[in-house]
Amino acid sequence: MGKRVVVAGGGLTGLSAAYYLQKQDKTLNITLVEANDTLGGKLQTVYQDGFVIERGPDSFLKRKKEALELIKDLGLEDDVVSNHTGKSYILKDGGLHPIPEGSVMGVPTSIRTLMETTLLSDDGKIRALNDLILPRMPAFDDISVGEFFKYRLGEEMVDHIISPLLSGIYAGDIYKLSLQATQPQFIKAEKELRSLIAGLKAPKKTNESKFATLKSGLSRLIDKLAASLTQTALITGVKVVGFDKQDQHYSLRLSNGQNLWADAVIFAIPHEITAELLKAPYLENDEADPNTSVATIAMAFDQKDVQMDKEGTGFVVSRREPISITASTWTHMKWPHTAPEGKALIRCYLGKAGDDKIIHLSDEEMVRTALDNLKTVVNIKRQPHFSVVSRWEKAMPQYPVGHMRWLNDIRGRLQSDYPNVYLAGASYEGVGLPDCIKQGKEASTQVIHSLSKIKI
Ligand SMILES: Cc1cc2nc3c(=O)[nH]c(=O)nc-3n(C[C@H](O)[C@H](O)[C@H](O)COP(=O)(O)OP(=O)(O)OC[C@H]3O[C@@H](n4cnc5c(N)ncnc54)[C@H](O)[C@@H]3O)c2cc1C
């Protein structure tokens, strides 16, 4: 019998881990355990009346190579489609303002783009210009994203540009979010260049598409991954509920009463669940806020019934705007394959750090909230034909300041307490789909390496 590896969690991270395990070693005995009846975790596509609707993620960054690499490996490259580029906006004071052109995560890369933006007051622009003369920040390992940009560019810039753009990805409190864990390139830029406005280079082609997805829906990636796992026993609808170390092995208790023995384990489930299973107090991160709950509301219309007075692909919402939605993607404009000819698909996002109430609203209340908010900037003449509401409770991990130091520390301690046990997934080194694939892949390589030292 080959060496036994258990992967806990059948989201994209766990499936990628299993895929790369079996790709690297044909003799392994791999079992993947997933709590839900279906695989994929947050990747779920709904197909209705010719619309392709993503409940969770809708695309991935092309720049991070792991997603396209895996897709190619699985023979899905013909299904890849890039986003239609178009203006995107920030909703502020009841109006849509273009995101400064040529900016990097909203940071203007020239004085001209800063002066042209309608998102900042004159005082806000003058404050941002201080970036040109301010000294470097005193040396630091990590700092909150909010504090860093407030120092360099001022509070207005944080509230109206940086925060809405980043909150769209992390749904977090920008004054608690770790710069090192989320946007480390800015630490390097400040160290090397000092002024961000003067030092950062505008992206070469500002209208180049940055994102890609699968035309037939991201669930296809999950289906294809699952189908390729011929060497892996897939157990779905069952949770890992207990974990013990016994000599050189591990025993995992499952919710169906089954017991699994393993020589190595990859935990690809939310960290708070892993911490409970391993019962090691050092796994708790006292600095971290609870994961944020979010919801998506996809609404299908006839195109003639939704009139945007601006061309574009959607908007994010300024930090101080008194509305509930945090962003809206005009999906049929950004991803034309998602709606049949003549139809429109609009997706809105709800959910902010520290506020779980919103996702406990009924479907009807959520749709009403999304429509009311949307109508302040889009002329909607009719109710949607149908809507798809998806709740993601405690789904978005919050990386606090010092996250990377904490992660290195717990990984070191795990190595000695629980050899051959690895942590991977959105709780650790990035929430994006390529980040999750990368972590699954890296965990698989570490398992292969450490198991090669064990004789059975
Ligand atoms: C609304 C939304 C929109 C997003 N949009 C994007 C986007 O456009 N692009 C992008 O790159 N990223 C996006 N993300 C982030 C991305 O979807 C996630 O970070 C990623 O899918 C996480 O994958 P994962 O496998 O690490 O975790 P998950 O998908 O959460 O998978 C973990 C799995 O573990 C299972 N599990 C939990 N406990 C147990 C247990 N005890 N035993 C067994 N199994 C267990 C769960 O059921 C789940 O299936 C979005 C996230 C959300 C919520």
The ligand as an ORCA input file, in Angstrom:
! r2SCAN-3c Opt
* xyz 0 1
  C     -18.564     36.367     -2.948
  C     -17.125     36.056     -3.243
  C     -16.555     36.525     -4.406
  C     -15.224     36.247     -4.688
  N     -14.697     36.673     -5.874
  C     -13.457     36.304     -6.234
  C     -12.982     36.556     -7.559
  O     -13.708     37.088     -8.408
  N     -11.724     36.147     -7.873
  C     -10.931     35.501     -6.990
  O      -9.790     35.169     -7.345
  N     -11.366     35.185     -5.735
  C     -12.601     35.562     -5.339
  N     -13.088     35.227     -4.111
  C     -12.216     34.473     -3.175
  C     -12.167     32.981     -3.525
  O     -13.417     32.544     -3.998
  C     -11.800     32.138     -2.297
  O     -10.726     32.721     -1.587
  C     -11.422     30.711     -2.703
  O     -12.427     30.143     -3.503
  C     -11.168     29.891     -1.445
  O     -10.867     28.543     -1.784
  P     -10.509     27.505     -0.640
  O     -10.481     26.156     -1.271
  O      -9.294     27.952      0.088
  O     -11.711     27.616      0.410
  P     -13.231     27.180      0.238
  O     -13.720     27.405     -1.127
  O     -13.930     27.860      1.372
  O     -13.197     25.618      0.494
  C     -13.041     25.048      1.773
  C     -13.874     23.789      1.784
  O     -13.678     23.127      3.037
  C     -14.893     22.519      3.387
  N     -14.854     22.239      4.828
  C     -14.992     23.102      5.867
  N     -14.893     22.444      7.026
  C     -14.673     21.144      6.738
  C     -14.462     19.987      7.529
  N     -14.463     20.029      8.877
  N     -14.267     18.805      6.895
  C     -14.256     18.738      5.540
  N     -14.462     19.813      4.745
  C     -14.653     20.998      5.347
  C     -15.948     23.537      2.986
  O     -17.203     22.927      2.845
  C     -15.385     24.059      1.661
  O     -15.880     23.361      0.555
  C     -14.426     35.487     -3.779
  C     -15.009     35.011     -2.595
  C     -16.340     35.268     -2.317
  C     -16.972     34.734     -1.063
*
